[in-house]
Amino acid sequence: MTPPRKINLKSLSKEELREWFVSIGEKPFRADQLWLWIYIRNKTDFMQMTNLSKTLCARLSEIAELPTLHCTDIQVSQSGTKKYLWELEDGRFVESVYIPEGNRRTICISTQVGCAMGCLFCATATLGFQRNLTPYEIVGQVLSVIRDIGEKPTNLVVMGMGEPLHNYDNLMKALYILNDSDGLALSHRKITISTSGIVPQIIRYTQENHPFQLAISLNATTDTLRSRLMPVNLKYPLQDLLQTAKAYAVNNQKRITFEYVLLRGVNDSLEDAKRLLKLVKNIRCKINLIAYNPAPGNDPFERPDKEQIIRFHEALSPLYAPITLRLSKGDDILGACGQLAGKPRPDSH
C-alpha cells in the first residue's frame, strides 16, 4: 500500500495554510510562522524552523513538503542576464530569466508549459500547449531564482512561456502569495502581467480590480497583419481589444502597457507608427517598443536596423504617453523576449 502523498504547503495561500493547520489540530498562527520561514528565509527543511517544536517539525515532515524546482541548466549572458531551465515533476520543462540592470533586478516567469497562442514571432509557440503551471510552480520560479542570486527582485514580469490569462486562477493565487506583505512583499506596482489579448479575461481582470500592472502584446496596427502574426486577433480583433484596454485604464485608474515587437519590413514603417498613434491616442497607456529577437524556427523575421528603430520611436513622440525602447538582454543565450522554448541543451544534464 503506497503512503498518502504529502501536501505541498507552497501551493497554499496564507488563509488556506491557516485552515490546514487547524485541520491537523494546530493553532492557525502556526501558518504565519511557517509563512515567514518559506517566503522570507526561503527554508525548505521543517527541522530548521527553530520557533516550531521538534515534535511539530517531525510531524510536518511526515505529512507535508516544501519542495523546490529542479534546475537542470543555468546560462549566463554577456549582459549578466541568467536563464534557468526547470525540470518539472512530470519531466516537462519551463524557463525563467533574471535580468539585472542598474538598480533593477527583474525576474521573468512562465505560467504554462508551451503555449496555445501560435504567435509567429515567438519560440514558445513552436511547442504548442502542454499544460498549465500550478501556483507552486509559478511561485517556485521566483523563490529558486532568489536562492541563486541572494536577493529578492525589484520587478517581476509574467512574460515567459505561456499565455498568463489562460492560467488565470493559478496565476492570481501565485501573485498574491508573492505580493503578501508578511512574505516576499513584492510590490504590486512592480508586477506586470503580459497577455496576447484574451478579451474576456481582461474584462474579468478589470472587474475584479486586481492591483498588478497589465500589458498587452499588440505588435500590429491592422487586423489583417495582427491576425497573421497573432491568431488570437481572429477571435478578438483590434477594435474589441482596444475598447477593453481603454475600459481597464479608466476603471482601474492605471496606464495599460502596449508592447510592440518591431519586425523588419513587416510592422516597422512610419505608416505603422502613425496608425499606432491613432489607435492608442485616447487610451491612458505607455508603449514598450521591443526590437525583434531572432528565435529558432522563426527565420522569416529579422530585427530592423538601428536607424529604423529610432525613426519609429521618434514618430510616436506626439503621443502623450511614456514610450520605452526595450533593449534586448540575454539574446545571446536565447533568453530574450520571444526566445524561450523550454528545451534542454544537449550538454545541460
C-alpha positions in Angstrom: 0.0 0.0 0.0 1.5 3.3 -1.1 1.7 6.0 1.6 -0.6 9.1 1.1 1.1 11.9 -0.9 2.4 14.7 1.2 0.7 18.0 0.9 2.7 20.7 -0.9 2.4 23.7 1.5 3.8 26.1 -1.1 0.7 25.6 -3.1 -1.5 27.1 -0.4 -2.5 30.7 0.2 -1.9 32.1 3.7 -5.6 31.6 4.5 -5.6 28.0 3.2 -2.4 27.4 5.2 -4.2 28.6 8.4 -7.1 26.3 7.6 -4.8 23.4 7.0 -3.1 23.8 10.4 -6.5 24.0 12.1 -7.5 20.8 10.3 -4.5 18.9 11.8 -5.3 20.2 15.3 -2.8 23.1 15.4 -3.4 26.8 16.1 -3.8 29.0 12.9 -0.8 31.2 14.0 1.5 28.4 13.1 0.7 29.2 9.5 2.1 32.7 10.0 5.3 31.3 11.5 5.7 28.9 8.6 5.0 31.6 6.1 8.0 33.6 7.3 10.3 30.6 7.0 9.1 29.8 3.5 8.9 33.3 2.0 11.4 35.4 3.9 14.0 32.9 5.0 13.4 30.7 2.0 13.8 27.5 4.0 12.6 24.0 2.9 13.5 21.9 5.9 11.0 21.9 8.7 13.7 20.8 11.2 15.4 24.2 10.7 12.4 26.1 11.9 13.5 26.9 15.4 10.3 28.6 16.7 8.3 25.3 16.0 8.6 22.4 18.4 10.6 19.5 17.4 7.5 17.3 17.7 5.6 19.5 15.3 8.5 19.7 12.9 8.7 15.9 12.8 5.0 15.6 12.2 5.1 18.2 9.4 8.0 16.3 7.8 5.8 13.2 7.7 2.6 14.7 6.2 3.8 17.8 4.3 6.6 19.0 2.0 8.2 22.3 0.9 9.7 21.3 -2.5 11.9 23.3 -4.7 12.0 23.3 -8.5 14.7 21.2 -10.0 17.1 23.4 -12.0 18.9 21.4 -14.8 20.7 24.3 -16.5 21.7 28.0 -16.0 23.1 30.0 -18.8 24.7 33.4 -18.2 24.6 36.1 -20.9 27.3 38.7 -21.5 24.9 41.3 -20.1 24.7 39.4 -16.8 21.2 38.0 -17.7 20.6 34.5 -16.4 18.3 31.9 -18.0 17.1 29.0 -15.8 15.7 25.7 -17.1 13.4 23.9 -14.6 12.5 20.3 -14.9 9.0 19.7 -13.5 7.8 16.5 -11.7 6.3 15.2 -14.9 9.5 15.6 -16.9 8.4 18.7 -18.8 10.5 21.9 -18.8 9.9 25.6 -18.4 12.3 28.6 -18.3 12.7 31.8 -16.2 15.0 34.7 -16.8 16.8 37.0 -14.3 17.7 40.4 -15.8 19.9 42.8 -13.8 20.0 46.4 -15.0 21.4 49.1 -12.8 19.4 49.1 -9.6 16.7 47.0 -11.2 16.5 43.2 -10.6 13.8 41.7 -12.8 12.7 38.1 -12.9 10.7 37.0 -15.9 8.5 33.9 -15.1 6.5 31.4 -17.1 2.8 30.3 -16.5 2.5 27.4 -18.9 4.5 24.6 -20.4 4.3 25.6 -24.1 1.6 28.0 -25.4 -1.6 27.7 -27.4 -1.5 31.2 -29.0 0.6 30.4 -32.0 2.3 33.8 -32.4 4.6 33.6 -35.4 7.5 35.5 -33.8 7.7 33.6 -30.6 9.7 30.4 -30.0 7.4 29.2 -27.2 4.6 28.8 -29.9 6.6 26.0 -31.6 5.9 23.8 -28.5 2.1 24.0 -28.6 0.2 24.0 -25.4 1.1 21.2 -22.9 -0.3 22.2 -19.6 -0.8 25.0 -17.0 1.7 25.5 -14.2 0.4 25.1 -10.6 0.6 28.1 -8.2 3.6 26.4 -6.6 5.4 26.0 -9.9 4.9 29.7 -10.6 6.0 30.9 -7.1 8.8 28.3 -7.1 10.5 30.0 -10.1 10.8 33.2 -8.0 12.0 31.5 -4.8 14.5 29.5 -6.7 16.0 32.4 -8.5 16.2 34.4 -5.3 18.1 31.5 -3.7 20.5 31.6 -6.6 21.1 35.4 -6.7 20.9 36.0 -3.0 18.4 38.9 -3.0 14.8 39.5 -3.9 13.8 41.1 -7.2 12.7 44.7 -7.6 10.4 43.8 -10.5 8.5 40.7 -11.6 7.2 40.3 -15.2 4.9 37.5 -16.2 6.2 37.4 -19.8 7.8 34.0 -20.0 6.4 30.9 -21.6 2.6 30.7 -22.0 -0.4 33.0 -22.1 -0.9 34.1 -18.4 -4.6 34.8 -18.7 -5.2 31.2 -19.9 -4.0 30.1 -16.4 -5.9 32.9 -14.7 -6.8 31.4 -11.3 -3.4 29.7 -10.6 -1.6 32.9 -11.7 -3.6 35.2 -9.4 -3.1 32.8 -6.4 0.6 32.8 -7.1 0.9 36.6 -7.4 -1.0 37.2 -4.2 1.4 34.8 -2.4 4.4 36.8 -3.8 2.7 40.1 -3.0 1.8 39.2 0.6 3.2 41.8 3.0 4.2 39.2 5.5 6.3 37.3 3.0 8.3 38.4 -0.1 6.2 41.6 -0.3 6.8 42.2 -3.9 5.1 45.5 -4.8 2.0 45.2 -6.9 3.3 48.2 -8.8 6.3 46.2 -9.9 4.5 43.1 -11.0 3.4 43.1 -14.7 1.2 40.5 -16.5 1.6 40.4 -20.2 -1.2 39.0 -22.4 -1.7 38.5 -26.1 -5.2 39.9 -25.7 -7.7 37.5 -24.3 -10.6 40.0 -24.1 -13.0 38.1 -21.7 -10.2 37.6 -19.2 -9.1 41.2 -19.4 -12.7 42.2 -18.7 -12.7 39.8 -15.7 -9.4 41.2 -14.5 -10.8 44.7 -14.8 -14.0 43.9 -12.9 -12.1 42.1 -10.1 -9.8 45.2 -9.8 -6.5 43.3 -9.2 -3.6 45.6 -8.3 -1.0 44.3 -10.7 0.1 46.0 -13.9 -1.3 44.8 -17.2 0.5 44.8 -20.6 -1.0 43.8 -24.0 1.2 42.4 -26.7 -0.1 44.4 -29.7 2.5 44.1 -32.5 0.4 45.3 -35.4 -1.9 48.2 -36.3 -4.3 46.5 -38.7 -6.4 43.4 -38.2 -5.1 41.8 -41.3 -1.5 41.9 -40.2 -2.2 41.2 -36.5 -4.3 38.1 -37.4 -1.4 36.8 -39.4 1.1 37.4 -36.7 -1.1 36.6 -33.8 -4.1 34.2 -34.5 -5.8 35.4 -31.3 -6.8 38.5 -33.3 -9.2 36.4 -35.4 -11.3 35.9 -32.2 -10.6 39.2 -30.5 -9.9 41.9 -33.2 -8.2 45.2 -32.6 -11.4 47.3 -32.0 -12.6 45.0 -29.3 -9.2 44.6 -27.7 -8.6 48.4 -27.6 -12.0 49.1 -26.2 -11.3 46.6 -23.4 -7.9 48.1 -22.8 -9.5 51.6 -22.5 -12.1 50.4 -20.1 -9.3 48.8 -17.9 -7.3 52.1 -17.9 -10.4 54.1 -16.9 -11.9 51.7 -14.3 -8.6 50.8 -12.6 -7.0 54.2 -12.9 -3.8 52.7 -14.3 -1.9 53.1 -17.5 -2.0 50.0 -19.6 1.2 49.0 -21.4 1.2 48.2 -25.1 4.1 46.0 -26.2 5.1 46.3 -29.8 7.7 43.9 -31.3 9.4 45.5 -34.3 9.8 43.2 -37.2 11.8 44.4 -40.2 9.7 45.2 -43.2 6.6 43.9 -41.5 5.3 46.3 -38.9 8.1 48.9 -38.6 7.2 51.5 -41.2 6.4 55.2 -40.4 2.8 54.4 -41.6 2.6 51.7 -38.9 3.8 54.3 -36.4 1.2 56.8 -37.4 -1.6 54.1 -37.2 -0.3 53.1 -33.8 -0.6 56.7 -32.7 -4.3 56.9 -33.8 -5.2 53.5 -32.2 -3.9 54.4 -28.7 -4.2 58.2 -28.5 -7.3 58.2 -26.4 -6.1 55.4 -24.1 -4.2 56.1 -20.9 -1.2 54.0 -21.7 2.6 53.6 -22.2 4.3 51.8 -25.0 7.2 49.4 -24.9 9.0 49.0 -28.2 10.9 45.7 -28.5 13.3 45.0 -31.3 12.7 41.5 -32.6 14.9 38.8 -31.1 15.6 36.0 -33.6 14.3 32.7 -32.3 14.8 29.2 -33.5 12.2 28.3 -36.2 11.2 31.9 -36.9 13.6 32.5 -39.8 11.2 34.7 -41.9 11.6 37.6 -39.4 14.5 40.0 -38.9 15.3 42.8 -36.4 15.1 46.3 -38.0 18.3 48.2 -38.2 19.0 50.7 -35.5 18.1 53.8 -37.7 14.7 52.4 -38.5 14.0 51.6 -34.8 14.9 55.2 -33.9 12.7 56.6 -36.7 9.8 54.5 -35.5 10.4 55.7 -31.9 10.6 59.3 -32.9 7.4 59.1 -35.0 5.5 58.2 -31.8 6.7 61.4 -30.0 3.4 63.3 -30.4 1.7 60.7 -28.2 1.2 62.0 -24.6 2.5 58.8 -23.0 5.8 57.2 -21.9 7.5 55.4 -24.8 10.3 53.0 -23.9 12.7 51.2 -26.3 13.4 47.9 -24.5 16.9 46.8 -25.2 17.5 43.1 -25.6 19.0 41.4 -22.6 20.1 37.8 -22.9 19.5 37.3 -26.6 22.9 35.6 -26.8 21.6 32.8 -24.7 18.1 32.7 -26.2 16.8 34.3 -23.1 15.3 37.5 -24.5 11.7 38.3 -25.3 10.2 35.7 -27.6 13.1 33.3 -27.4 12.0 30.9 -24.5 11.4 27.4 -25.7 11.9 25.3 -22.5 14.3 22.9 -24.2 17.4 21.4 -22.6 20.7 21.9 -24.3 22.3 18.6 -25.4 25.0 19.1 -22.8 22.8 20.5 -20.0 22.4 17.3 -18.0 
